[in-house]
Amino acid sequence: MDFQALLDQLPNCPGPNVLPIVESPIGFRYVAHGLPEFVGPDLTLSTEIDQPPTPRIMIISAAGAVGKSTLAKEIAARKQSPIWDLARALAARIPDAAEQVRRKSRLRE
């Protein structure tokens, strides 16, 4: 699957004007702009889990130093969706970061 095909499958978020988020130390935020020089990679969906028809959360997994964070930021910018930077959440050493994100975004398991 190419990058554009992935974007076409994902819903657009109403964005920060409708769903405001205050940037926090746990890494939950919006990305204002993508990179003009970004070239989307070819992607493979995991076969280890069932893919929901309308995903609400996306997990990007790959080896180190291959551009996962850049890809996530680009998707977030183009879809006007919030992003949760787990590296920032772990660096903040907040044990209940996932619960705080669920409360802020009003998502429930």
Residue frames relative to the residue before (quaternion, step in Angstrom):
aa qw qx qy qz dx dy dz
M 1.0000 0.0000 0.0000 0.0000 0.00 0.00 0.00
D 0.3000 -0.7468 0.5543 0.2121 3.56 -0.90 0.79
F 0.7314 -0.4602 0.2947 0.4080 3.54 -1.32 0.32
Q 0.6631 0.5049 -0.3151 0.4540 3.59 0.91 -0.85
A 0.6246 0.5297 -0.3403 0.4621 3.61 1.03 -0.74
L 0.6229 0.5203 -0.3352 0.4785 3.59 1.04 -0.73
L 0.6622 0.5042 -0.3112 0.4587 3.59 0.84 -0.94
D 0.6454 0.5353 -0.3178 0.4427 3.58 1.00 -0.80
Q 0.6788 0.4890 -0.2904 0.4644 3.59 1.12 -0.62
L 0.6744 0.5116 -0.2946 0.4435 3.57 1.13 -0.55
P 0.4570 -0.6729 0.4964 0.3033 3.58 -1.01 0.73
N 0.4635 -0.6282 0.5354 0.3223 3.55 -1.26 0.40
C 0.3569 -0.6988 0.5801 0.2185 3.53 -1.10 0.76
P 0.5619 -0.6060 0.4266 0.3675 3.62 -1.05 0.58
G 0.4598 -0.7259 0.4116 0.3036 3.58 1.24 -0.34
P 0.7525 -0.4526 0.2635 0.3992 3.53 -1.33 0.14
N 0.5889 0.5710 -0.3903 0.4182 3.62 1.12 -0.38
V 0.7272 0.3818 -0.2171 0.5274 3.59 1.13 -0.68
L 0.7838 0.1770 -0.0727 0.5908 3.58 1.03 -0.86
P 0.0675 -0.8402 0.5364 0.0418 3.62 0.37 1.15
I 0.0651 -0.7604 0.6459 0.0173 3.53 -1.14 0.79
V 0.3011 -0.7174 0.5967 0.1965 3.54 -0.94 0.88
E 0.4694 -0.6716 0.4857 0.3045 3.59 -0.73 1.04
S 0.0867 -0.8250 0.5583 -0.0115 3.54 -0.85 0.99
P 0.6533 -0.5280 0.3635 0.4028 3.57 -1.24 0.30
I 0.6359 0.5307 -0.3522 0.4358 3.62 1.16 -0.28
G 0.5962 -0.6498 0.3337 0.3331 3.58 1.24 0.24
F 0.4994 0.6310 -0.4440 0.3941 3.61 1.21 0.29
R 0.2725 0.7726 -0.5153 0.2516 3.59 -0.47 1.21
Y 0.4557 -0.6118 0.5500 0.3398 3.52 -1.38 -0.04
V 0.3103 -0.7001 0.6060 0.2154 3.57 -1.26 0.47
A 0.3883 -0.7732 0.4558 0.2090 3.57 -0.50 1.20
H 0.8243 0.0313 0.0386 0.5640 3.61 0.86 -0.92
G 0.3928 -0.6802 0.5627 0.2577 3.52 -1.17 0.65
L 0.5758 -0.5684 0.4550 0.3719 3.53 -1.33 -0.09
P 0.4406 -0.7107 0.4698 0.2831 3.62 -0.68 0.97
E 0.7088 0.4473 -0.2651 0.4767 3.61 1.11 -0.58
F 0.3949 0.7414 -0.4680 0.2746 3.62 1.26 0.07
V 0.0797 -0.7488 0.6572 0.0321 3.54 -1.05 0.92
G 0.3733 -0.7684 0.4808 0.1975 3.55 -0.51 1.20
P 0.4186 -0.7168 0.5013 0.2443 3.57 -1.02 0.80
D 0.5160 -0.5372 0.5296 0.4058 3.52 -1.35 0.05
L 0.1749 -0.8158 0.5501 0.0359 3.56 -0.91 0.96
T 0.1835 -0.7487 0.6259 0.1187 3.52 -1.28 0.49
L 0.3520 -0.7265 0.5490 0.2167 3.57 -0.81 0.99
S 0.5311 -0.6316 0.4592 0.3287 3.56 -1.04 0.74
T 0.2759 -0.7436 0.5842 0.1720 3.55 -1.06 0.77
E 0.5342 0.6555 -0.3849 0.3698 3.57 1.31 -0.04
I 0.7659 0.2265 -0.1535 0.5819 3.60 1.23 -0.29
D 0.5294 -0.5946 0.4883 0.3575 3.54 -1.22 0.45
Q 0.3216 -0.7464 0.5536 0.1817 3.57 -0.86 0.97
P 0.3484 -0.7428 0.5246 0.2274 3.62 -0.61 1.05
P 0.5670 -0.6198 0.4096 0.3558 3.61 -1.05 0.64
T 0.7774 0.1443 -0.0954 0.6048 3.61 1.12 -0.58
P 0.1597 -0.8326 0.5235 0.0853 3.59 0.17 1.24
R 0.2473 -0.7608 0.5833 0.1404 3.56 -1.14 0.74
I 0.7666 0.1751 -0.0966 0.6102 3.55 1.23 -0.50
M 0.1223 -0.7793 0.6111 0.0657 3.55 -1.02 0.80
I 0.1519 -0.7555 0.6315 0.0859 3.55 -1.00 0.87
I 0.1802 -0.7781 0.5964 0.0802 3.56 -0.79 1.06
S 0.0076 -0.8140 0.5773 -0.0631 3.54 -0.65 1.16
A 0.2532 0.7342 -0.6010 0.1888 3.56 -0.98 0.91
A 0.6791 -0.4546 0.3707 0.4413 3.55 -1.32 0.09
G 0.6651 -0.5217 0.3631 0.3919 3.56 -1.26 0.34
A 0.8622 0.1813 -0.1368 0.4528 3.53 -1.28 0.59
V 0.5089 0.6378 -0.4442 0.3699 3.59 0.97 0.81
G 0.6633 -0.5549 0.2958 0.4057 3.61 1.24 0.15
K 0.2476 0.7948 -0.5209 0.1887 3.60 1.13 0.51
S 0.6822 0.4845 -0.2926 0.4629 3.59 0.85 -0.93
T 0.6431 0.5117 -0.3227 0.4696 3.58 0.97 -0.81
L 0.6431 0.5136 -0.3150 0.4725 3.59 0.96 -0.86
A 0.6653 0.5055 -0.3055 0.4566 3.60 0.86 -0.93
K 0.6620 0.4987 -0.3060 0.4683 3.59 0.93 -0.85
E 0.6521 0.5143 -0.3186 0.4568 3.58 0.99 -0.79
I 0.6314 0.5108 -0.3263 0.4836 3.59 0.97 -0.82
A 0.6655 0.5126 -0.3029 0.4502 3.58 0.86 -0.96
A 0.6633 0.5017 -0.3091 0.4613 3.59 0.92 -0.86
R 0.7173 0.4627 -0.2670 0.4473 3.59 0.83 -0.95
K 0.7390 0.3793 -0.2200 0.5114 3.60 1.11 -0.62
Q 0.3704 -0.7458 0.4637 0.3025 3.60 1.33 -0.01
S 0.4418 0.6959 -0.4481 0.3462 3.55 1.04 0.78
P 0.5398 -0.6022 0.4597 0.3670 3.58 -1.16 0.47
I 0.2144 -0.7457 0.6180 0.1268 3.51 -1.26 0.48
W 0.1861 -0.7501 0.6221 0.1253 3.56 -1.12 0.69
D 0.1993 -0.7860 0.5799 0.0786 3.54 -0.41 1.26
L 0.2968 -0.8026 0.4933 0.1558 3.57 -0.18 1.30
A 0.5794 0.5702 -0.3834 0.4383 3.60 1.10 -0.56
R 0.6679 0.4770 -0.2994 0.4865 3.60 0.97 -0.80
A 0.6309 0.5318 -0.3367 0.4537 3.59 1.02 -0.75
L 0.6774 0.4776 -0.2945 0.4757 3.58 0.92 -0.87
A 0.6337 0.5342 -0.3308 0.4512 3.58 1.04 -0.77
A 0.6551 0.5085 -0.3089 0.4656 3.58 1.12 -0.66
R 0.2733 -0.8062 0.4794 0.2134 3.57 1.33 -0.28
I 0.3367 0.7154 -0.5271 0.3116 3.51 0.87 1.00
P 0.3442 -0.7900 0.4636 0.2062 3.62 -0.32 1.18
D 0.7679 0.3304 -0.1991 0.5114 3.60 1.02 -0.60
A 0.1569 0.8351 -0.5125 0.1237 3.58 1.11 0.69
A 0.6481 0.5242 -0.3324 0.4412 3.60 0.90 -0.85
E 0.6534 0.5021 -0.3182 0.4689 3.60 0.95 -0.78
Q 0.6376 0.5171 -0.3310 0.4654 3.60 0.99 -0.75
V 0.6424 0.5079 -0.3273 0.4714 3.59 0.98 -0.77
R 0.6388 0.5188 -0.3356 0.4584 3.60 0.91 -0.84
R 0.6578 0.5022 -0.3152 0.4645 3.60 0.94 -0.84
K 0.6854 0.4932 -0.2936 0.4480 3.59 0.87 -0.92
S 0.7618 0.3606 -0.2028 0.4985 3.56 0.93 -0.78
R 0.3841 -0.7508 0.4486 0.2958 3.58 1.32 -0.08
L 0.4038 0.6796 -0.5034 0.3489 3.56 1.11 0.71
R 0.1236 -0.7753 0.6154 0.0709 3.55 -1.06 0.66
E 0.4958 -0.6466 0.4844 0.3185 3.56 -1.10 0.67
